[in-house]
Amino acid sequence: MGINNGIVILDVDDTLIKTQSQQLFIKYLLKKGLLSYLKYFKIMIWFIFYKLGFVSDPQKIAEYSFELFKDKNVSDIEKISKDFFDNNLSKYFYEEALNLLKEHKEKGRRIILLSNAIEIIIKEVANHLTINDYICTKLETKDGFFTGKISGNVTYGKNKVKKMLDFLQEKGISLEDQESWGYGDHFSDIFVLELVKYPFIVNPSTKLKKEAKKRGWQILEFKKIK
């Protein structure tokens, strides 16, 4: 896929898919008996605070949520994650987003998924959509086992920008040298959308819609789950 035809930076949760992938994954783990009800409810409270904007940095949410993988074999958890995607998350793609993605691909643009979600989830999304490039939060591993910690920082807010720019530099790509598109749904995505030529906001909150209109950014309304 030639990079001269443009770059597309695509958020995942509530932009490409109509849900919070990690929240859905936590529910899946609960049903599979891999998570206690007490820990589940504590994590859900964190997610609610995040969605309402009371949590400015989801690092603690990620650390608390996925410490449950401590000392778990990486390949075993990846199998669980694949089952989660195949039987759950794969049903949540926005049809409108898939159509946009198809259009960008047909025009030879390079697609990069950029997400706060953990790699074992985003990797499945990327494989399903035949996308080679993704930037996301990674879980720390050692000798084939998870340590229960986050590797570095979560991919959120200004960290998203840094990780994206580091990735582009590593690949020898400059946003200034070509056309670029960006899609996001959260107020924190503004830091990334400011860098692309064509920024799009998907299903924005009232606050974000107001900001998008002020900046002259295009707003897309995708159909939510009934």
Secondary structure as UniProt FT lines:
FT   HELIX           3..5
FT   STRAND          7..10
FT   TURN            14..16
FT   HELIX           21..31
FT   TURN            32..33
FT   HELIX           37..51
FT   TURN            52..53
FT   HELIX           59..66
FT   HELIX           67..69
FT   TURN            70..71
FT   HELIX           74..87
FT   HELIX           89..91
FT   HELIX           95..106
FT   TURN            107..108
FT   STRAND          110..118
FT   HELIX           119..128
FT   TURN            129..130
FT   STRAND          133..142
FT   TURN            143..144
FT   STRAND          145..151
FT   HELIX           158..171
FT   HELIX           175..177
FT   STRAND          180..184
FT   HELIX           187..189
FT   HELIX           190..193
FT   TURN            194..195
FT   STRAND          198..202
FT   HELIX           206..215
FT   STRAND          218..220
//
